[in-house]
Amino acid sequence: MQRQRTLRDSISCTGVGLHSGKEVRLELKPADIDSGIIFSRTDLPARPQIHATAANVTATMRATTLEENGAKVFTIEHLLSALNALRIDNCLVEMNAEEPPVLNGNAIDFFRMIQTARIVEQDAERKIIRVEKIYRVDAADGERFVLALPHDGFRVSFVSVNPHPLIGIQYADFEITEEIYAREIAPARTIAYEREIDALRSMGLGLGGTIENVIVYNDTGWLNELKYPDELVRHKILDVIGDIRLAGIVNCHIVAAASGHALNAQLAKKIYADFY
């Protein structure tokens, strides 16, 4: 029997949101058995709570957005990715803004925060979502898809297709363990094409992005040094791990072709609907 897990201690950090550019303080706290991952907006009256479940996904443009009780949070996938990799069942996430801090644009800081707070087992059995059939979501263009296959564990295979000759096709495949996640996935940062930055900012996106937390490329090369030659596809896997946590703690093999938050969320919703 696997027992549920939460944090032993509370731990906090501050920073700016990737898209909002707003200052935010985030605190991770222990949570009761069967509570799940809950976001609490401490800047709003009555501190409304938003449960991190697929049913609460309302938008997926450049990030995953959750809404409940008249409040929303977005760009929560990096934090959820770290929580999922460490198999945290229950955690209260308090934020005084709508978006977590971007920190280094990846999940390694969140991963280390959770480890620093220490993980404890709780006196209750974990509910594991064991995928026993194929779940598949295809994009309207007929070229992109994501699917979940039965697997005794948690594995992600991802092929990224980018027309830019600097990037091209990237493929990565990992069995997700704490050690592999920390070494191979968590440090991978989000990515941006230099030409798109002004357009994104005019839409109110990427306002907290800098050369320190985003890998940026243009028509001649990279503007900053890569952590991995295939950092893009590793970050895509990081996002999948975060988005699929919205279905619960899932045992499956996810296979994705150029998937993004929209397809990931649809897959999470399909799985969630069968088990809740």
C-alpha positions, 0 to 999 in steps of 0.5 A: 500500500502506498500512503499519501504524502504531504509536507512536514513544514511550510516553506515560501518564496517570492518573485514575479509571475512569468506572464503577469510580471507581478510580484508574488509571495508563494507559500507551500503548506502541509495539508490534510489527508484527501485534500489534494493540491489546493491553491488559496488566493490570500490577496482576495476576500475570504481567501478563495480556494481553487482545487488543482483538478482537471475539472477547473481548467478554463484556459490553456493559452501559453499556460494552464489556468484554473478557476473556482470560487470566483478566483483564478490562478494560472501558469501553475504547471511548473509547480504542479510538475515538481509536486507530481514528480515528488508524488505529493498528494496533499498541499496547500499553496498560498499566493497573494497574486494570480500567478506563481513566481517564475523563478528560473523558468523551470521546476528545479527551485520548486522541487528543492523547496519541497525537499527542504520542507521535507515530505511525510507520509500520512495515515491513509492510502494513496489513490493511484489512477491506473490507466487501463485503456488508451486515452487519446486527444488529437488536435484539429490539424491532425498532426499533433496528439497526446495519448496515455497508455497502460504502464506500471509506473509513470513514463513520458515520451515526447517528440517536438516539431519546430520548423526553425532549423536551429531546433527542428525535431527533438525527441526524449523519453523518460521513466519519471523518478525523483532522481531522473526528474531532478537531473534530466527534466526539472532544470529545463526552462521555458522557451521563446522566439525573439520575434514573438516577444513583442507580440506576446507582451502586447497581449499581456503575456511574458511580462516577467520573462527575462534572459535569466528565466527563458531560453530565447532564440532568433534566426541566427542562434540562441541568446543564452546558453542551453542547459541541454542540447534538447532543452525545449523537448525536456521542458515540454515533458516538464509541462506534461508532468504538471498538466497531467497531475490535474487528473490525480497521481496517474500511472501511465505512459504518456506519448505526445507529438507536439502537444501543448497545454490545450491537448494536455488538459483535454487528456487530463480531463478525459482521465479525470472524468473516468475516475472521479 
